[in-house]
Amino acid sequence: MNKISLLLAFLLPLSTMAQKLTLTGSVEGLPDNTSVVLIDLENGSSPLGETRSKGGAFVLSSKLEAATLLGLMVGDTMKTAVFLGNENVKVSGSVKTKIDDWRFTGSKTQDAFTEFQDQFIPKFEKIDQLGMQLQSNPEDKNLSDAMKAQVDDIQKSVDQFVSKHPSSPVSAMVILSTIGFTEDIALLEKRAKMLTGEAMSTAIGGQLKKALIDARFNAVGSIATDFMQKDTSGRDVSLAQFRGKYVLVDFWASWCGPCRRENVNLVKTFKKYKDKNFTVLGVSLDEEKDRWLAAIKKDELTWTQVSDLKGWENEVAQKYRITAIPRNLLLGPDGKILAKDLRGEDLDQKLAALLGKK
């Protein structure tokens, strides 16, 4: 045997060791014959591997295309998410503790996933709490400031995590799971460019690529997509008709409490700037014309209003991917989107900077 053959013979077993995922478990108190199943959480619920425990131990094997988010189910009640690739991983724990607290060793991807959970889940929970409080008290400045501070903290944490784990597919998941916290497409693309091919060559990496394409749609700085819909008198109105003006495209509905409360602020702003090349174009997600017209009259909305009376299926809302209201976009005279979701004092300050204080 020559030197090259000898070297290949030595290296071949090492190169094939991690061509599949092998998960070896040792769980104190686990009854014999307990079902242990792995499923791919990204591509359906068909088992990737399944076995039965014996003496508190089990071994699961599966060949993965790339590191991915998996579900580990032990028995009928113990379930957790793990992020694993083709590697040799050990898990240890006890039936007396939560499966989320079991210890995984041998996987850098799972280590990064655990770090993500420990760092970001509490932040997401805080955002949810503040969001519910703001729904009940939308004008509470302290709550608004707290929400902004929490979002800023998440943005900082994302950058730190991605910088620390540029080759981990978990970083792609971090960017994807926080993509809704910023409208800055340049920032999102900058983060994605920090990731290596390994981090993006997974199902989640593919989802991130698609999400970035979607984020470019009607992003700040882009030309707003044109549309046409009928006004309260049945006449066709297009967005293109408003070229040459600053226009706020406002998505709302008569049944939307926060929208109706924001109308009070919007009426004041409209009156303040309507003679300075500014107007509003309301797009209603109503279904009943009488209620739509009654709300317009009661709230004294004197600007142009359009709707196809299809509710959440409103064609303009669908085109703009509106999933919650109130939402708005501020457009410049050239049709470019200048900002999104400006309300109350924020809208007034933006218009003052653009048009001058009145």
C-alpha positions as a Markdown table, in Angstrom:
| # | Residue | x | y | z |
|---|---|---|---|---|
| 1 | Met | 0.0 | 0.0 | 0.0 |
| 2 | Asn | 1.5 | 3.4 | -1.0 |
| 3 | Lys | 1.4 | 6.5 | 1.2 |
| 4 | Ile | -1.6 | 8.0 | -0.6 |
| 5 | Ser | -3.6 | 4.8 | -0.2 |
| 6 | Leu | -2.6 | 4.6 | 3.4 |
| 7 | Leu | -3.7 | 8.2 | 4.0 |
| 8 | Leu | -7.1 | 7.6 | 2.3 |
| 9 | Ala | -7.7 | 4.5 | 4.3 |
| 10 | Phe | -7.1 | 6.4 | 7.5 |
| 11 | Leu | -9.2 | 9.4 | 6.5 |
| 12 | Leu | -12.2 | 7.6 | 5.0 |
| 13 | Pro | -13.8 | 6.5 | 8.2 |
| 14 | Leu | -13.4 | 10.0 | 9.7 |
| 15 | Ser | -15.1 | 11.6 | 6.6 |
| 16 | Thr | -18.0 | 9.2 | 6.8 |
| 17 | Met | -18.6 | 9.4 | 10.6 |
| 18 | Ala | -20.9 | 12.4 | 10.4 |
| 19 | Gln | -22.8 | 11.6 | 7.2 |
| 20 | Lys | -25.9 | 11.1 | 9.2 |
| 21 | Leu | -27.4 | 12.3 | 12.5 |
| 22 | Thr | -27.0 | 9.9 | 15.4 |
| 23 | Leu | -28.8 | 11.0 | 18.5 |
| 24 | Thr | -27.9 | 8.9 | 21.6 |
| 25 | Gly | -30.0 | 9.4 | 24.6 |
| 26 | Ser | -29.6 | 8.5 | 28.3 |
| 27 | Val | -32.7 | 9.6 | 30.3 |
| 28 | Glu | -33.0 | 8.7 | 34.0 |
| 29 | Gly | -36.3 | 7.1 | 34.9 |
| 30 | Leu | -37.4 | 6.6 | 31.3 |
| 31 | Pro | -39.6 | 3.5 | 31.1 |
| 32 | Asp | -38.7 | 0.7 | 28.8 |
| 33 | Asn | -40.4 | 0.7 | 25.4 |
| 34 | Thr | -41.1 | 4.5 | 25.4 |
| 35 | Ser | -41.6 | 5.8 | 21.9 |
| 36 | Val | -38.9 | 8.3 | 20.8 |
| 37 | Val | -39.5 | 10.1 | 17.5 |
| 38 | Leu | -37.8 | 12.8 | 15.4 |
| 39 | Ile | -39.8 | 14.9 | 12.9 |
| 40 | Asp | -38.8 | 17.7 | 10.6 |
| 41 | Leu | -40.6 | 20.8 | 11.8 |
| 42 | Glu | -39.8 | 22.7 | 8.5 |
| 43 | Asn | -41.1 | 20.1 | 6.0 |
| 44 | Gly | -44.0 | 18.2 | 7.5 |
| 45 | Ser | -44.6 | 15.9 | 10.4 |
| 46 | Ser | -43.5 | 12.5 | 8.8 |
| 47 | Pro | -41.0 | 10.9 | 11.2 |
| 48 | Leu | -37.4 | 11.1 | 10.2 |
| 49 | Gly | -36.5 | 8.4 | 12.7 |
| 50 | Glu | -38.2 | 6.5 | 15.5 |
| 51 | Thr | -37.2 | 3.9 | 18.1 |
| 52 | Arg | -38.1 | 2.6 | 21.6 |
| 53 | Ser | -36.1 | 3.1 | 24.8 |
| 54 | Lys | -34.5 | 0.3 | 26.8 |
| 55 | Gly | -32.9 | 0.8 | 30.2 |
| 56 | Gly | -33.4 | 4.5 | 29.9 |
| 57 | Ala | -31.4 | 4.7 | 26.7 |
| 58 | Phe | -32.2 | 5.1 | 23.0 |
| 59 | Val | -30.4 | 5.7 | 19.7 |
| 60 | Leu | -32.0 | 7.5 | 16.8 |
| 61 | Ser | -30.4 | 7.8 | 13.3 |
| 62 | Ser | -31.5 | 9.8 | 10.3 |
| 63 | Lys | -29.7 | 11.3 | 7.2 |
| 64 | Leu | -30.5 | 15.0 | 6.8 |
| 65 | Glu | -30.0 | 17.1 | 3.7 |
| 66 | Ala | -28.7 | 20.0 | 6.0 |
| 67 | Ala | -29.0 | 21.1 | 9.6 |
| 68 | Thr | -32.6 | 21.8 | 10.3 |
| 69 | Leu | -35.2 | 22.4 | 13.0 |
| 70 | Leu | -36.4 | 19.1 | 14.4 |
| 71 | Gly | -39.0 | 18.0 | 16.9 |
| 72 | Leu | -38.0 | 15.5 | 19.5 |
| 73 | Met | -40.9 | 13.6 | 21.0 |
| 74 | Val | -40.4 | 11.2 | 23.9 |
| 75 | Gly | -43.5 | 9.4 | 24.9 |
| 76 | Asp | -46.9 | 11.2 | 24.7 |
| 77 | Thr | -46.1 | 14.3 | 26.7 |
| 78 | Met | -42.4 | 15.2 | 26.3 |
| 79 | Lys | -41.8 | 17.4 | 23.3 |
| 80 | Thr | -39.1 | 19.9 | 22.4 |
| 81 | Ala | -37.5 | 21.6 | 19.4 |
| 82 | Val | -33.9 | 20.9 | 18.5 |
| 83 | Phe | -31.6 | 22.2 | 15.7 |
| 84 | Leu | -29.4 | 19.4 | 14.5 |
| 85 | Gly | -27.4 | 18.4 | 11.4 |
| 86 | Asn | -25.6 | 15.2 | 10.4 |
| 87 | Glu | -23.5 | 14.8 | 13.6 |
| 88 | Asn | -23.1 | 12.6 | 16.6 |
| 89 | Val | -25.2 | 14.1 | 19.4 |
| 90 | Lys | -25.8 | 13.0 | 23.0 |
| 91 | Val | -28.7 | 13.9 | 25.1 |
| 92 | Ser | -29.0 | 13.3 | 28.8 |
| 93 | Gly | -31.7 | 14.2 | 31.3 |
| 94 | Ser | -34.4 | 12.9 | 33.6 |
| 95 | Val | -38.1 | 12.4 | 33.3 |
| 96 | Lys | -38.4 | 14.4 | 36.5 |
| 97 | Thr | -37.3 | 17.6 | 34.6 |
| 98 | Lys | -38.7 | 19.3 | 31.6 |
| 99 | Ile | -37.4 | 18.0 | 28.3 |
| 100 | Asp | -36.4 | 21.6 | 27.4 |
| 101 | Asp | -33.9 | 21.3 | 30.2 |
| 102 | Trp | -32.2 | 18.2 | 29.0 |
| 103 | Arg | -28.6 | 18.6 | 28.0 |
| 104 | Phe | -27.4 | 18.2 | 24.3 |
| 105 | Thr | -23.7 | 17.8 | 23.6 |
| 106 | Gly | -21.8 | 17.3 | 20.3 |
| 107 | Ser | -23.7 | 19.9 | 18.2 |
| 108 | Lys | -22.6 | 23.5 | 17.7 |
| 109 | Thr | -25.9 | 24.2 | 15.9 |
| 110 | Gln | -27.9 | 23.0 | 18.9 |
| 111 | Asp | -25.6 | 25.1 | 21.2 |
| 112 | Ala | -26.4 | 28.2 | 19.1 |
| 113 | Phe | -30.1 | 27.3 | 19.1 |
| 114 | Thr | -30.1 | 27.0 | 22.9 |
| 115 | Glu | -28.4 | 30.4 | 23.1 |
| 116 | Phe | -31.1 | 31.8 | 20.8 |
| 117 | Gln | -33.9 | 30.5 | 23.0 |
| 118 | Asp | -32.3 | 31.8 | 26.2 |
| 119 | Gln | -31.7 | 35.2 | 24.8 |
| 120 | Phe | -34.6 | 35.9 | 22.5 |
| 121 | Ile | -37.7 | 34.1 | 23.9 |
| 122 | Pro | -37.9 | 36.4 | 26.9 |
| 123 | Lys | -37.6 | 39.4 | 24.6 |
| 124 | Phe | -40.4 | 38.1 | 22.4 |
| 125 | Glu | -42.6 | 37.5 | 25.4 |
| 126 | Lys | -42.0 | 41.1 | 26.6 |
| 127 | Ile | -43.0 | 42.4 | 23.1 |
| 128 | Asp | -46.2 | 40.4 | 23.2 |
| 129 | Gln | -47.1 | 41.8 | 26.7 |
| 130 | Leu | -46.5 | 45.4 | 25.6 |
| 131 | Gly | -48.4 | 44.8 | 22.4 |
| 132 | Met | -51.5 | 43.6 | 24.3 |
| 133 | Gln | -51.2 | 46.6 | 26.7 |
| 134 | Leu | -50.9 | 49.0 | 23.7 |
| 135 | Gln | -54.0 | 47.6 | 22.1 |
| 136 | Ser | -56.0 | 48.7 | 25.2 |
| 137 | Asn | -54.0 | 52.0 | 25.7 |
| 138 | Pro | -52.8 | 53.0 | 22.2 |
| 139 | Glu | -52.0 | 56.6 | 23.3 |
| 140 | Asp | -49.9 | 55.7 | 26.4 |
| 141 | Lys | -46.6 | 57.2 | 25.7 |
| 142 | Asn | -44.8 | 55.3 | 28.4 |
| 143 | Leu | -45.9 | 52.0 | 26.8 |
| 144 | Ser | -44.9 | 53.3 | 23.3 |
| 145 | Asp | -41.5 | 54.2 | 24.6 |
| 146 | Ala | -41.1 | 50.8 | 26.3 |
| 147 | Met | -42.1 | 49.1 | 23.1 |
| 148 | Lys | -39.5 | 51.1 | 21.1 |
| 149 | Ala | -36.8 | 50.4 | 23.7 |
| 150 | Gln | -37.6 | 46.6 | 23.5 |
| 151 | Val | -37.5 | 46.6 | 19.7 |
| 152 | Asp | -34.2 | 48.5 | 19.8 |
| 153 | Asp | -32.8 | 45.9 | 22.2 |
| 154 | Ile | -33.9 | 43.1 | 19.9 |
| 155 | Gln | -32.2 | 44.8 | 16.9 |
| 156 | Lys | -28.9 | 45.1 | 18.9 |
| 157 | Ser | -29.1 | 41.5 | 20.0 |
| 158 | Val | -29.7 | 40.3 | 16.4 |
| 159 | Asp | -26.5 | 42.0 | 15.2 |
| 160 | Gln | -24.5 | 40.6 | 18.1 |
| 161 | Phe | -25.8 | 37.1 | 17.5 |
| 162 | Val | -25.2 | 37.1 | 13.8 |
| 163 | Ser | -21.7 | 38.5 | 14.2 |
| 164 | Lys | -20.9 | 35.8 | 16.7 |
| 165 | His | -22.4 | 32.9 | 14.6 |
| 166 | Pro | -22.0 | 33.9 | 10.9 |
| 167 | Ser | -21.7 | 30.2 | 9.8 |
| 168 | Ser | -24.6 | 28.9 | 11.9 |
| 169 | Pro | -28.0 | 28.2 | 10.3 |
| 170 | Val | -29.5 | 29.4 | 13.6 |
| 171 | Ser | -28.4 | 32.9 | 12.6 |
| 172 | Ala | -30.6 | 32.7 | 9.5 |
| 173 | Met | -33.5 | 31.8 | 11.8 |
| 174 | Val | -32.7 | 34.7 | 14.1 |
| 175 | Ile | -32.9 | 37.2 | 11.2 |
| 176 | Leu | -36.0 | 35.5 | 9.9 |
| 177 | Ser | -37.8 | 35.5 | 13.3 |
| 178 | Thr | -37.1 | 39.2 | 13.8 |
| 179 | Ile | -37.6 | 40.5 | 10.3 |
| 180 | Gly | -40.9 | 42.1 | 11.3 |
| 181 | Phe | -39.3 | 44.4 | 13.7 |
| 182 | Thr | -37.7 | 46.6 | 11.0 |
| 183 | Glu | -38.6 | 48.2 | 7.7 |
| 184 | Asp | -35.0 | 48.8 | 6.9 |
| 185 | Ile | -34.4 | 46.5 | 4.0 |
| 186 | Ala | -30.7 | 47.6 | 3.7 |
| 187 | Leu | -30.2 | 46.5 | 7.3 |
| 188 | Leu | -31.8 | 43.1 | 6.7 |
| 189 | Glu | -29.7 | 42.5 | 3.6 |
| 190 | Lys | -26.5 | 43.6 | 5.4 |
| 191 | Arg | -27.2 | 41.0 | 8.1 |
| 192 | Ala | -27.9 | 38.3 | 5.5 |
| 193 | Lys | -24.6 | 39.1 | 3.7 |
| 194 | Met | -22.8 | 38.4 | 6.9 |
| 195 | Leu | -23.9 | 34.7 | 6.8 |
| 196 | Thr | -21.8 | 32.1 | 5.1 |
| 197 | Gly | -23.1 | 29.6 | 2.6 |
| 198 | Glu | -23.4 | 27.0 | 5.3 |
| 199 | Ala | -25.8 | 29.2 | 7.2 |
| 200 | Met | -28.0 | 29.8 | 4.2 |
| 201 | Ser | -28.0 | 26.3 | 2.7 |
| 202 | Thr | -30.9 | 25.1 | 4.8 |
| 203 | Ala | -34.7 | 25.2 | 4.6 |
| 204 | Ile | -34.7 | 28.2 | 7.0 |
| 205 | Gly | -32.0 | 29.9 | 4.8 |
| 206 | Gly | -34.3 | 29.4 | 1.8 |
| 207 | Gln | -37.2 | 31.0 | 3.8 |
| 208 | Leu | -35.0 | 33.9 | 4.7 |
| 209 | Lys | -34.1 | 34.5 | 1.0 |
| 210 | Lys | -37.7 | 34.6 | 0.1 |
| 211 | Ala | -38.6 | 36.8 | 3.0 |
| 212 | Leu | -35.9 | 39.3 | 1.9 |
| 213 | Ile | -37.5 | 39.3 | -1.6 |
| 214 | Asp | -40.9 | 40.0 | 0.0 |
| 215 | Ala | -39.4 | 42.7 | 2.2 |
| 216 | Arg | -38.1 | 44.6 | -0.9 |
| 217 | Phe | -41.8 | 44.8 | -2.1 |
| 218 | Asn | -43.0 | 48.3 | -1.2 |
| 219 | Ala | -40.0 | 48.9 | 1.0 |
| 220 | Val | -39.1 | 52.4 | 2.2 |
| 221 | Gly | -37.4 | 54.1 | -0.8 |
| 222 | Ser | -39.3 | 52.1 | -3.4 |
| 223 | Ile | -42.1 | 53.3 | -5.7 |
| 224 | Ala | -45.4 | 52.3 | -4.2 |
| 225 | Thr | -47.4 | 49.8 | -6.3 |
| 226 | Asp | -50.2 | 51.5 | -8.1 |
| 227 | Phe | -53.9 | 50.5 | -7.6 |
| 228 | Met | -57.4 | 51.5 | -8.5 |
| 229 | Gln | -60.5 | 51.2 | -6.4 |
| 230 | Lys | -63.9 | 52.9 | -6.2 |
| 231 | Asp | -64.6 | 55.8 | -3.9 |
| 232 | Thr | -67.8 | 56.4 | -1.9 |
| 233 | Ser | -69.6 | 57.6 | -5.0 |
| 234 | Gly | -68.6 | 54.6 | -7.1 |
| 235 | Arg | -66.0 | 56.5 | -9.2 |
| 236 | Asp | -62.6 | 54.8 | -9.9 |
| 237 | Val | -59.7 | 56.3 | -8.0 |
| 238 | Ser | -56.1 | 55.4 | -8.7 |
| 239 | Leu | -53.0 | 56.0 | -6.6 |
| 240 | Ala | -51.3 | 57.4 | -9.6 |
| 241 | Gln | -53.7 | 60.3 | -9.6 |
| 242 | Phe | -52.0 | 61.6 | -6.4 |
| 243 | Arg | -48.5 | 62.0 | -8.0 |
| 244 | Gly | -47.1 | 65.4 | -7.3 |
| 245 | Lys | -48.5 | 65.4 | -3.7 |
| 246 | Tyr | -47.4 | 64.0 | -0.4 |
| 247 | Val | -50.0 | 61.4 | 0.3 |
| 248 | Leu | -50.7 | 59.2 | 3.3 |
| 249 | Val | -52.2 | 55.8 | 2.2 |
| 250 | Asp | -54.2 | 54.9 | 5.2 |
| 251 | Phe | -55.6 | 51.3 | 5.7 |
| 252 | Trp | -58.5 | 51.3 | 8.2 |
| 253 | Ala | -62.1 | 50.1 | 8.8 |
| 254 | Ser | -65.2 | 51.4 | 10.6 |
| 255 | Trp | -65.1 | 48.3 | 13.0 |
| 256 | Cys | -61.4 | 48.9 | 14.0 |
| 257 | Gly | -61.3 | 50.6 | 17.4 |
| 258 | Pro | -57.6 | 51.7 | 17.2 |
| 259 | Cys | -58.2 | 53.0 | 13.6 |
| 260 | Arg | -61.2 | 55.1 | 14.8 |
| 261 | Arg | -59.1 | 56.5 | 17.7 |
| 262 | Glu | -56.2 | 57.4 | 15.4 |
| 263 | Asn | -58.7 | 59.2 | 13.0 |
| 264 | Val | -58.9 | 61.9 | 15.6 |
| 265 | Asn | -55.2 | 62.6 | 15.3 |
| 266 | Leu | -55.3 | 62.2 | 11.5 |
| 267 | Val | -58.0 | 64.8 | 11.1 |
| 268 | Lys | -55.9 | 67.3 | 13.0 |
| 269 | Thr | -52.9 | 66.5 | 10.9 |
| 270 | Phe | -54.8 | 66.7 | 7.7 |
| 271 | Lys | -56.2 | 70.1 | 8.5 |
| 272 | Lys | -52.8 | 71.4 | 9.5 |
| 273 | Tyr | -51.0 | 70.3 | 6.2 |
| 274 | Lys | -53.7 | 70.0 | 3.6 |
| 275 | Asp | -52.8 | 73.4 | 2.1 |
| 276 | Lys | -49.1 | 72.4 | 1.9 |
| 277 | Asn | -49.3 | 69.8 | -0.8 |
| 278 | Phe | -50.4 | 67.0 | 1.5 |
| 279 | Thr | -53.5 | 64.7 | 1.4 |
| 280 | Val | -54.7 | 61.4 | 2.6 |
| 281 | Leu | -56.1 | 58.4 | 0.7 |
| 282 | Gly | -58.1 | 56.1 | 2.9 |
| 283 | Val | -58.5 | 52.4 | 2.0 |
| 284 | Ser | -61.2 | 50.8 | 4.0 |
| 285 | Leu | -61.4 | 47.1 | 4.9 |
| 286 | Asp | -65.2 | 47.4 | 5.5 |
| 287 | Glu | -67.8 | 45.0 | 4.1 |
| 288 | Glu | -71.0 | 47.1 | 4.7 |
| 289 | Lys | -71.2 | 50.4 | 2.8 |
| 290 | Asp | -73.6 | 52.0 | 5.2 |
| 291 | Arg | -71.2 | 51.5 | 8.2 |
| 292 | Trp | -68.3 | 52.7 | 6.1 |
| 293 | Leu | -70.1 | 55.9 | 5.1 |
| 294 | Ala | -71.4 | 56.4 | 8.6 |
| 295 | Ala | -67.9 | 56.2 | 10.1 |
| 296 | Ile | -66.5 | 58.6 | 7.5 |
| 297 | Lys | -69.2 | 61.1 | 8.4 |
| 298 | Lys | -68.9 | 60.7 | 12.2 |
| 299 | Asp | -65.1 | 60.9 | 12.2 |
| 300 | Glu | -65.2 | 63.9 | 9.7 |
| 301 | Leu | -62.9 | 62.3 | 7.2 |
| 302 | Thr | -63.0 | 64.8 | 4.4 |
| 303 | Trp | -60.3 | 63.2 | 2.2 |
| 304 | Thr | -60.7 | 60.6 | -0.6 |
| 305 | Gln | -61.9 | 57.2 | 0.6 |
| 306 | Val | -61.9 | 54.0 | -1.4 |
| 307 | Ser | -63.0 | 50.4 | -0.8 |
| 308 | Asp | -64.2 | 47.3 | -2.6 |
| 309 | Leu | -66.2 | 46.2 | 0.5 |
| 310 | Lys | -64.5 | 42.8 | 0.7 |
| 311 | Gly | -63.2 | 43.2 | 4.3 |
| 312 | Trp | -59.8 | 41.5 | 4.8 |
| 313 | Glu | -60.0 | 40.3 | 1.2 |
| 314 | Asn | -59.8 | 43.9 | 0.0 |
| 315 | Glu | -57.7 | 43.7 | -3.2 |
| 316 | Val | -55.5 | 46.7 | -2.3 |
| 317 | Ala | -54.9 | 45.3 | 1.1 |
| 318 | Gln | -54.0 | 41.9 | -0.4 |
| 319 | Lys | -51.7 | 43.6 | -2.9 |
| 320 | Tyr | -49.9 | 45.5 | -0.1 |
| 321 | Arg | -49.9 | 42.4 | 2.2 |
| 322 | Ile | -51.8 | 44.1 | 5.0 |
| 323 | Thr | -52.3 | 41.7 | 7.9 |
| 324 | Ala | -53.3 | 44.2 | 10.6 |
| 325 | Ile | -54.8 | 47.7 | 10.8 |
| 326 | Pro | -54.3 | 50.6 | 11.3 |
| 327 | Arg | -51.4 | 50.6 | 8.8 |
| 328 | Asn | -50.2 | 53.5 | 6.6 |
| 329 | Leu | -47.6 | 54.5 | 4.1 |
| 330 | Leu | -46.4 | 58.1 | 3.5 |
| 331 | Leu | -45.5 | 58.7 | -0.2 |
| 332 | Gly | -43.6 | 61.6 | -1.7 |
| 333 | Pro | -44.6 | 63.5 | -4.8 |
| 334 | Asp | -42.6 | 61.0 | -7.0 |
| 335 | Gly | -44.6 | 58.1 | -5.6 |
| 336 | Lys | -41.7 | 56.8 | -3.4 |
| 337 | Ile | -42.4 | 55.4 | 0.0 |
| 338 | Leu | -40.9 | 57.7 | 2.6 |
| 339 | Ala | -42.1 | 56.0 | 5.8 |
| 340 | Lys | -44.5 | 53.5 | 7.2 |
| 341 | Asp | -46.9 | 53.4 | 10.1 |
| 342 | Leu | -46.5 | 57.0 | 11.3 |
| 343 | Arg | -49.2 | 58.0 | 13.7 |
| 344 | Gly | -50.0 | 61.0 | 15.9 |
| 345 | Glu | -47.0 | 63.1 | 16.8 |
| 346 | Asp | -44.7 | 60.9 | 14.7 |
| 347 | Leu | -46.6 | 61.8 | 11.5 |
| 348 | Asp | -46.9 | 65.5 | 12.4 |
| 349 | Gln | -43.1 | 65.6 | 13.0 |
| 350 | Lys | -42.3 | 63.9 | 9.7 |
| 351 | Leu | -44.6 | 66.3 | 7.8 |
| 352 | Ala | -43.1 | 69.3 | 9.6 |
| 353 | Ala | -39.7 | 68.2 | 8.5 |
| 354 | Leu | -40.8 | 67.7 | 4.9 |
| 355 | Leu | -43.2 | 70.6 | 4.5 |
| 356 | Gly | -42.2 | 73.1 | 7.2 |
| 357 | Lys | -44.0 | 73.9 | 10.4 |
| 358 | Lys | -47.3 | 75.7 | 10.0 |
